[in-house]
Amino acid sequence: MYTDLPIQVLNCCEAKESPANDFQVIRLYLDISGTQLEFQLTAGGDARLADIVPAARVICDKITETVLEQMHLNGSYVPCRKGCSACCNYIVSLSAPEVFRFRQEVFPKAKYSPDILLRTYLLAARQLVKHRPPDHVLNSSDDLKPLSNWYANLNLTCPFLYSRQCAIYHQRPLVCREHFVTCSARGCRRNSSKAQIIKLPVRMGNILCRLTKELCDIDDTVMMPLSLAWYEQNKQLDERTWPAAMISKLFVEIVEETVSALGCRG
């Protein structure tokens, strides 16, 4: 039942069993447009920032699945699915926990040659360094569109796009898991304004950024091609640990607070 992960989300069968004595159960309740979701996290021992990422992925996938089911019932068409690479030249930012998780689970297990992957990463990083965003783009923190347009004009594809397929689909970033549109896939092409991006009640990438800020006063987000360089500069943070139960409770508090605040504004 339990693996070596200090933080896990239980499935329905596991949730009926009693957790091990040294594990705590933390429950997360969400109301997603009238659909009630319940998650049970188990936490035991000490955990690093990277250890919250698998749980965040599970919760993210369930939320997006619920939202997409509701949209389908309302007659909306969502073309996004595994095998579509229409948005794989968009800017992809990782939270610090995701950078650390990627470093330990993706690069050592790449489906194609690590040398090819590293070379692709370095070429993309060189492009980003060579073509630094203009000041007006860097100063537009309240509007991400200028930064997205700057990145799109570099014509960089995701380093993990291999033969038009995502080579890390099950470990793909949270922003990729949360990006859906209601149009044809052609609407995602560069310079197209036809894509209607689906708004989600909560985005796990933002949650992990806030979690990191609360735990260690760092709120960096890292463009994917620069993540290896960022890791080398911050790898001491990857070794820090906190009680897994504390991380899980704080994570749940931030998620519930975010969803509740959005509900109040809605």
N, C-alpha and C positions, 0 to 999 in steps of 0.2 A: 504493500500500500504506500509506504513512505520511501522516498528516494533520499539522496543526500542534500536536497534543496532545503534550506532553512525556512523558506517561505513558499507555500503552495496554495493553490485554489483547489478545493475538493470537488470532485464530481458528485452526482446524486447518490451513487452507491456508497462512496467513501464517507459522505456526510452522515450516513446513518450509523456508522461505526464510531466507537469512542477513540479519540486521538491518543497518541502515546502520552505518558505521564508528563514528559518534559515539553510537550507542545501545548500552546494556547490556541483556542479557536476565536477568531475575530470575524464578526459578521458584518456584511455590507448590504444595505438595503437601498435600492434605487427605484424611483418611479420614472420610467421612460415613456412620456406621453400616454400615461394611463396603464402601461404594462409594468407590472411589479417584477423586479429582478432581485434575487437574493444570492449572495455569494458567501462562502465560508472559507476563510483563509486560516491555515494553520501556520504557526510560527514557533520556532524553538531554537535555542542557542543564540549564537551571534551571526550577524549577516553583514554583507557588504552592500554597497549601493546597487551593484549589478544583480543582486539576488532578488530584487523586487520586480525586475523586468519580465520574467516569465509570467508572474501573476498579473501584471499590467496588461500583457498581451491577451491573456484569457478573458479578462474583463472587457478589454477593448473590443475583442471579436464578438462577444455576446451583445454588447451595446449596439455595435454596428449591425449585427444580424437582426436585432429587434427593430431598429430604425428602418432598415431596408424592407423587412416584412411589412411594416406599417405603410411604407410608401407604395409597395406592390399592391396592397389591398386598396389603396387610394387611386390606383391606376397609373402611377408614375413608372417610367421605364428607366432602369439603371443599367448601363452597358458594362460597368466595371466588373471584371472577374479575372480569375487566374488565366494567364496567357495573353492578356491585353497589355501592351507596353506603350500605350499612347501618352502616358504622363511620365515616362521614365527619363525625360530630359529636364524635369522640373527640379528646382532646388529642394534638397532633402536635408533637414537639420536633425541632429540627434541630441537628446539630453545627455548629461554626463553619465547616468546609469546605463544608458544604451551604448555609449561608446565603450564602457568597460565590459559590458556583456558581449558586444561584437568582438572585442579583442580576444576574449577567451573561448568563444564558441563558433565564430564564423571563419576567421582566418586559418586556424589550424585544420578546419574541416571543409575547405572550399571544394566545390564539385569539380573545378578545373584547376590547372596548375597555380599554386600560390605565387610563382614567379610572374605569371601572366597577370594575375590579380594585382599584385604589388606594382607592376609596371603601369597598369591602367590607372591605379590610384595615384601614382606619382605624376603621371602625365596630366591628370585632371588637376591635381594640386598645383602643378607648375603653371597651368593656365590661370588658375585663380590668383596666384601670386603675381603673375605677369600682367594680368588685366584687372587691376585693383578697382573696386567700385568707386565711382565719382563721389565727391563729398555730399552732394545733394541726395544721393542714394543712401549713403551711410547715415545721414541725419534724418531720414524719413522713417523713424522707428514706429510711428503710429500707423504707417501705411506700408505693408510689405510688398505691394505690387511693383514699385520701382526696382526693388532688390530682385524680385522674381524675374522681371523683364531683363535686367542686366545679366542674370545667370543664364536665362534662356538664349540670349544672344551669343553666348560663348559656345553654343552647340555641343555641350557636354552630355553624354549619356551616362546613365548610372553605371558605375564600375562593376556592378553585379548583374548587369544585363548581358546574357550570354546566349547567342543564337536566338535572340528575340524572346527569351524566357528569363524569368527571375531565378537566379541560381540559389537564392537564399529565401525563397518564398515563405517558408514557415518561420524564419527568423527576421523577416523584413521589418524595417523601422515602423514605429507607431504612426508616423505621419503618412506612410504609404497605406497602412491598414485603415486609416481614417479618411482617406481621400476618395470620394464618390461624387459622380455627377449625374444629372438627369438630362441626357441628350445622347446623341450618337458619339462614339469614341472620337470621331473627327473633330468634335468640338474641343478636344483637349490639345489640339495641335497648337504650336507656337503662333502667337499673334491672333489667335481666334478668340472671340468674345462670346461664343455660343455656349460654352460649358457653364451649366448652372450647378455650382458646388453645393452639396448637401450640408446643411448645418447640423452638427451633432450636439447633444446636450452637455457633453463633456469630452475633452480630448486628453487622452492619457499622456501624450507627450508633454503637454502643459502641466499636467499633474506631477510628473516626474521632475520637471524643472523646479516647480515650487517645493517639492519634497527636498530636493538637493539644497535649495536656498535655505530652507528651515533647518536642515541638519548641519550644513557646513558653510553657509553663507556664500555659496557659489551658484550663480544663475546663468552660466554659459550655455549657449546652444552652439553646436558645431556643425558646419557644413560637412557632409559625409566625406568628400575627398580629403578634407583636412583632419579627419578624426584620428588617424595614426599619429600625426605630428602633435596634435593636442594631447593624445594619450601619453606620449613620451614626456611631455612637459608636466603632466598631472598624475603620473602613475602612482605617486605616493598616496594619493587620495583613494586609489583603487584598493589599497591595503587596509584602509580604516574600517573598523567594524562598530556596529551598534547592536544592542539586543534586538533580535528579529521581531519580537512582539512589539517593541517600541516603534520600529520602522513601519510595521503593518498597521498599527493603530493610527499613526500619524497619516499614513497613506489613505486609510479609510476616512478619516476626518476630513482631509482635503477634498476627496472625491465627493462625499456627501454634502459638504459645504458648498462646493462649486455647483452641483446639480440643484441644490436648494435655492441658491442665489439666482440662478438662471430661471427657475420656476417662478420666483417672486417677480422678476422683471417681466416674465412672459405674461 
